């Protein structure tokens, strides 16, 4: 597997960097003159030769890229400071980014482009490679589904920071600078951008908080409204699935797990919950460190399949949900139209880099 492709976020995330892969890019300077060290190279067709695109199009895990998008999107290129290949961005989004970058630089905050446009075909190549090497089930869990990544639009930009002349590009390092991201986010709406993946919105967007991932929607008035209201793009467009609408995640505090670890359990649990036709999720909460110690670890290991690796970590999540109406509840274990509270989910994983496995659920 090409490490550069891995770092570009083809697998397991919206497009951010994977911290385990070493940086192999070239040097850049803070707020450098793009005409000198990374100017946009207009190698695509003229804009007039391209069709129009819908800047408000929603592309996420449920909504695919429109069929004619790649034929119509007008891309420009900029020399990458991190990779051998250039960065590609939709033309108007690139112009807006340049204005945003200049305004930030004038105030002493420096950003550069990391991962932007990537084609559906590129994503499919990675999916095929992982399927061949690891099997379809593993590939589906790890690799972002081709056609369902916002990076296919050319409107999604992953930024990285330049602080005191040093490039800050790994996820965990960028997370250490919330005060810098606050300055970036404060200016997004004025330039037609929104912050795409907000904190505590994993259920809605499908992705954990990514302060570096911004999305161009063209209209600054709408962008400012979304940013001022603190809502996701899905919420603004009224495209939140009914079974999770209004549900928030309670992370609490933990010395065992970061918010991203807890987020990693959500996809696994939601694969099960989404099959419960008519059930509406009301609350999703981490059960706390006391519920995830040695006793719980021994319990989940007692449930693992024979011949599989022993779990090194255990976690318990708690949900409240409302059961469906009588017609949909018929033939299920649920009492119709009833609130179920404190429903627990027990998961284990072999190590901090492994995937969570759902072992059991229900009431203790």
Residue, then its C-alpha position, 0 to 999 in steps of 0.5 A: x500500500x502506497x504510504x503517500x496514498x494512506x497519508x492523504x486520507x483515503x482510508x478511515x477518515x474524511x480526509x485528514x492525516x494518519x499520524x502513523x505515516x512519516x512526513x516525506x514532503x518538501x519544505x514550505x514557508x509560512x504564508x509564502x507568496x503563491x506566485x513563488x512557491x506554489x502558484x495555481x497552475x491552470x491545467x484544466x479546461x477553461x471554466x466556460x467549457x465546464x458545466x455548472x455545479x451545485x455548491x450546496x450539494x451534500x456529499x456524505x456517507x448517505x449521499x453520493x457525488x452527483x453522477x455528472x460532477x467530475x465532468x463538470x467541476x472546474x479544477x485548478x492546481x497548486x504545487x503541494x508543499x507536502x506531496x510530489x503531486x499537485x493539489x487540485x481545488x475547484x476554481x472558485x473555492x481556490x480563489x476564496x481560499x487564497x483570500x482567506x489565506x491572505x487575510x489570516x496571514x495579514x494577522x499572523x496566522x498561516x495555513x496551507x493546503x493538504x488534501x483537497x480533490x481526489x477522484x472517485x477512480x483513485x478511491x476505487x483503486x485503494x478500495x480494490x487494493x485493500x479488498x484484494x489484500x485484506x478481504x472485502x469486509x475489512x476493506x469496507x470498514x477501513x476504506x472510505x466508500x468511493x463516490x461518497x467522500x466530500x473530497x470528490x467535490x473539489x470543494x473540501x479543503x484540508x488545511x495544515x498550519x505553519x507555526x513559527x516557520x514549522x509545518x504542523x500537519x499531523x492530526x494529533x499535532x494540529x489538535x494541540x493548537x485550538x487557539x489557532x483554529x479558532x482564528x481560522x474558523x472565525x473567518x470562514x463564513x466571510x469567504x463562503x466556507x464552513x467548518x464541516x465536521x463539528x465537535x460532538x456531531x459524529x452521529x450526524x456527519x459520520x466523522x469526528x471533529x476535524x478543525x482542518x476540514x473546511x467546505x466551500x458553499x459559495x454564498x457567504x451569507x449562508x456560510x455565516x449563518x451556518x457558522x453563527x448557528x453552530x450547526x452541521x451542513x446536514x442540519x442546515x439542509x434538514x438532511x439528518x436521518x430521522x432515527x438520530x435527529x436530536x440525539x447528542x453524544x455525552x463523552x464525559x471525562x476519561x483517563x482511558x479513552x479520548x473522544x476519538x476512541x469513543x467516536x470509533x465505537x459509534x460506527x460499530x454500534x450504529x451498524x446494529x442500531x440502524x437495522x432497528x426499523x423505526x427506533x429513534x436514538x435519544x441519548x448516546x453516552x460513555x459509561x465511564x472509566x469505572x465501567x471499563x476496567x479489568x472486570x469488563x475486560x475479562x467479561x468481553x474476553x469471555x465472549x470473544x470467538x474461539x481462536x481469535x486474539x485476546x482483547x486488550x481494551x474494553x468499553x461500555x456505551x449507554x443509549x436511550x432510545x424510543x421504540x417504533x409504533x405498533x405496526x413496526x414493533x410487531x415481531x420485534x423484542x420491543x414494546x411499541x412506542x416506549x422509551x428504553x433507557x440505559x441500554x448498554x453496549x459492550x465492545x472490545x479491541x485488541x489494542x489502541x490501533x485495532x477496530x472495536x468489536x461489538x460483543x453484546x448489548x442489552x440490560x445487565 
